[in-house]
Amino acid sequence: MPYNILIMGAAYGSLLASKMLFGGHRIHHVCLPAEADLINAEGFRVRLPVRGRKDPVILDSRKLPGKVTAGGAAGVNPKDYDLVGLAMQEPQYRSPGVRELLDAVAKSKVPCMSIMNMPPLAYMKRIPGLDAEALKPAYTDPTVWDNFEPGAITLCSPDPQAVRPPDEKVNVLQVTLPTNFKVARFDNDQQTAILRQIEKDIDAVRFDPGDGSRIELPVKLRVYDSIFVPLAKWAMLLAGNYRCITKDGMRTAQEAVHSNLEESRSVYNFVFDLCVKLGANPNDLVPFEKYAAAAESLTRPASAARALQNGAPNIERADKLVQLIARQKGMSNPVVDQIVALVDSRLEANRKKAAA
């Protein structure tokens, strides 16, 4: 049965949407007017590298079984949808219009799946033994999550890496690391069944790249009973993404990880151990060696570093979230503390510049 799926965000969100469209589902993106006009006129394209093939496969939303539309936040009724996906950056949810729609999503009780690097505060309430109140300083505006029922919101680890090529239209997405999305179940079995159906739909895909062959595509959705599996991304963020940020600039994720491999390993393993202390099974997390090998192909600075460089007054603060959770567990790491202090100072400088 095709589902109606609302996705807030049209950049990274189009990657997951492109896979869902194979199942015949109907996707509506909430995005900026220029993005919406382009998607409604031309659909979107996702370039996907496939092992053993020289050229990437191009997924054109207009040629897939499902249907995609796009528009602004106004006039959207979440109750018209079976599932809501959160694919914007965390600071964007306090924007006028978006904030009101997010609150309507919360009050509708429609199951909601985040593919943000920053887990929604309501999701953190699902983790036993955590004081969610003490985590609020990590959020741009923690109040936007107040009306969510924790069991109806889940986290999907945004492991696949993708970028919008700067010299192309905004409806083009280039996948740079085609790994899997890992999502935790909802508390409700019927809501979780939606995720499992989408997982099956994506698994069943065999795509003709134009030469008559039927190939399996990377980037699957994997549904887990454990609420800790999506936290595997935290160690990657702290060892790689946030260490792309330097005092006066940025570097690639490959440089961040491999210029000082032992420091990267120590940060990664600290966050890994923290997740285990929260309740994660070590076997559900990604070992450092596997991440370090993947980081060899990450030849761009992370989005957080690019945003800071471009003067953003707010970015997602998974670095601060990890630091605050660690404090609750009596743990600390000097490099994590340095990362948080550096990001704090860069953001303060951006805000002062913006106010001048």
N, C-alpha and C positions, 0 to 999 in steps of 0.2 A: 504494500500500500504506500503510495507516494505521500510524503509529509510536506507540510508547509513550514519552511524554516526561515527565521529572521536572523540575519547576520549584521551586527552593528560594526561597520568597518568594511572597506572594500579592497584594501591592499593585500595584507597577509591573509585576510579572510577569504580572498578569491581562490587561494590554494586549496583549502578544505572544501570550499564550495564546488570547485571543479571536479573533485572526486565524488561529492554527493550527487552532482547532476547526473552521473552515470546511472544512479538508481532511480532516475525519473522524478526526483524530488523537485519541489518548487522553492526557489531561493529568492529572498528579497533583501538586498543590501541597503543599509542606511549609511549614507556617505555625503560628501560635499556635492554641491550642484554640478560642478564641471565633471566630476567623476560619474555622477548619476546619468547625466545627459549622454556621456560617451558609452557607458554600459548599456543604456537603453537603445542607443543607435547601433552599436557595433558589438555588443557583448564584451567579454574579456578574453585574453589569451594567457595561458600559463605554459612557459617553456620548461620542460621536465627532462633532465638527463636520465638516460636509461643505460644500465650497464651493458657493455658489448656493442653499443651503437655509437657511431662517430658523432652524429648530430642529435640534438635534443628533440624530443617529441613535442609537438605543439598542440595543446588542448584548446580548442576554440569553443567557448560556451554555447555558441549558436548551433553547433553541430552535435551537441550532446543530448541525451534523451530528456533531461529535465528542462526547466524554464527558469531564467534569471531576469529579475527586474531590479530597479534601484530608485532611490529617492531620498528626500530629507527626513528628519526626525518627526516633523509635524504630521499629525493625522494618522499615525501608525497605531493600530490597536494590537497589543501583544496577544490578546485572546484569540486572534485569528490564526495563530501559529501553534505548531506542536512542539517546537524547540526553538530556543533563542541562543545564538552564538555571540560571544563578546570578543571582538577582534580589533578593538581600538587600543591605543596606548592608555594606560591607567589615568593619566592626568586629563584626558579628553572627556571623561565621564562627568566632569563637573561643568562642562560647557553648557550654555543656555540651549534648551531644546533637547540636547542629548541627556542631560540630567533628568529632565522630566520624563523622557521615554524610559530611561533605566528604572526610575521609580515605578512607572506603570508596569514594567516587566516584573519587578519585585512583587508588587501587589497582585498581579495576575496569577501568580503561583505556577506559571508555565515553566517547565524545566529549562534551566539556563546553563550553558556550557561555556566557560571562559577559555580562550586560547591566548591569553595574555602571559607575558613573562612574569607579571606581578599578580599573584593569586588574589582574587577578591577577598576583602576582609571577612565577608560572610563565610567563605570556604574555610578560612583559618579557624572558625568556630567549630568546624567538624573534627578538628584534631584534639584528642583528649589531653587534658592537662595543660593547655595553653591559655594564658590570660590575653584574650583578644584585645581588651581595652588598652593594654600596655603596648600593643603593636601599632596603634593609631598614628604615631609620629612618622611612620614610614609611608603613609598615604597622603596624596595631594589633598584630598577631601574625604576623610573616612565616613562622613555622614551619608554619602550617596549609597552606601551598602546597608544602611540601617534597617530597611524594610524587607530585606531578603530572608526567606526561611532557609537556614543553612543546608538542610537536607535536599532542597530543590535546586541548589547551585553546585556545579562540579567544575573541576579543573582538568584541562586537556593540555598536557605538556607540549609546548610549541618547539619540539625538537627539529623539525625540518627548517632549513634556512632558506630564505628567499629575499630578493630585492627587486625594486622597481628600477629598471635601467634608466639612468638620468636623461639619456638622449632619446627616449621613446615616449609614446603616449602613456597616460596614467592607467590605462586598462591593460597594460602588459606587466606580467610578473615573471621573473627569472628565478628558478629554483637552483640554489647553489649546493645544498646538501639534502638529498632526497631520503631522509629517514622517516620514521613513523610518528604519528600523533598517538600519545598514550593518555587515555582518559579514565578517570575513576568513576565508578558507578554512582548513581543517585541513591538516596535512602529508599526511594519508592521503586518497587520491582517493575511496575508498568512504565515508568519514566526511563528506567535503565533499559527496558526492552527496545525503546526507540534507538538508543545508542547501538545496541547489539544488532538491530536490523540494518542500520547504516553500515556497521562494520562488515556484515555479510555482503551487502550490496557492493562495497568497494573491493572486497576480496574476489568477487565474481567477475570483475572487469577484465575483459580481454580487448585490446585496442588495436585497430588497424591503422598503422602510421602512414598508410598510402601505398604500400607495396603488396597489399593482399595478405600479409602475415597477421597473426593474432597474438599480440605480445602482452605479457603481464606488466603492469606499471608499478613503480615504487610509490611510496608515501601512502601507507595504509592507516586505518584507524584501529587501534587496539584498546579494547575495553577491559578494565581490571576491577576486581572486587576491592582491592586495597586502595584506600584514599591517599596512600603515601607515594604511589608510583609516579605521579606527575611531578613530585618534588625533586626527582632526579635532575631536573633542569637547573636547580639552584647551584649545584657545584660547578656546572658549566658556566653559568652566568658570572660567578665570583672569580673563577680561575681564568676566564677568557674575556667575556663581554665587558665587564667593568674595569678590567685591567688594560683595555684598549684606551682608557682615559689617562692622559698624562697631564702634568702640571700646566702646560701651555699649548696642548694640542691633542693628537690622537695617533694611534698606531693600529695596525691590522690585528685581528684576533689571532692569526698565525704567529705574529711577532709577540703578542702578549703572552701566549702560552709557551712558545719555544725559545724565547730569548733568555729565559731563566726557568728551565724545566723543573728544577727542584723546588723553587718557590711556588710555581704553578701546582705542583703535586701536593705541597703542604697545604695550600689553600683548598684545593679540591678535596683532599682527604678530610680536612677539618669539617667542611660542609657535609660531606658524605657521612661522617661519624655523627654529626648533629641530626641528620635525617634518621639514622638508625636509633638514636636516643629518643627521638619523637615516636618511634614505633615502626619505621620502615624495615622491611626485610632486605638485608644486603644484596640478596640475589635479584631483587627487583630494581636495583640501582645500576648505574653504568660505571664500570671500573675506569680509573684514570687513563690507563693505557689506550683504551678504546676511544676515549674522548680526545686524547692527545693526537692520535692518528687522524681522526676526523678534522681536527683543528688545522692540520697541514693544508687543507683546501679552503680555509676561511681567510681569503685574501682581501677582505674589506674590514674597515673598522665597524664595530657593532653599532646598532641604531642609537643606543644611549650616548655613545661617544660622538656620533655625528650630530645628534640633537644639541648636545652641550656646545659643540664647536659652532653650531649655527645660532647660538644665543638663546636657546630655550630656557625659560624661567623655571620649568618643572620637567622632570623626567621620571620614569618608573624607578622606584627605589628598592628593588629586590635586595640590594647590598645592605641597606639599613634594616630591612625586614629580617634578614638572616642574622645580623648583629643583635637585634633586639630579642629574637627567639633564643639565640645562644646565651645571652645574659640570663634569660629565665631558667636555663639549664645549667648555669654556673660555668659556662664555657666562653672563651674569647680567643681571638687570633690577632696578632699584631698587624698582619698584612690586611686583614679584613677591616680592622680599625683605621688603617691608613687610607684604604679605598673610600670608606665612608667620609672621612675628614676631607679628602680631596674632592669628592663629588659635592659635599656641602659647600666648600669654598668656591668651586667653579660655578655652582648655582647662584651663590650670593653675588658673585661678580657679574653674572648675567642679569640678575634682577636689578642691581645698582645701575648697570648700563642702560637697561630698559627704562628705568625711572628718571634718568638724567635728561 
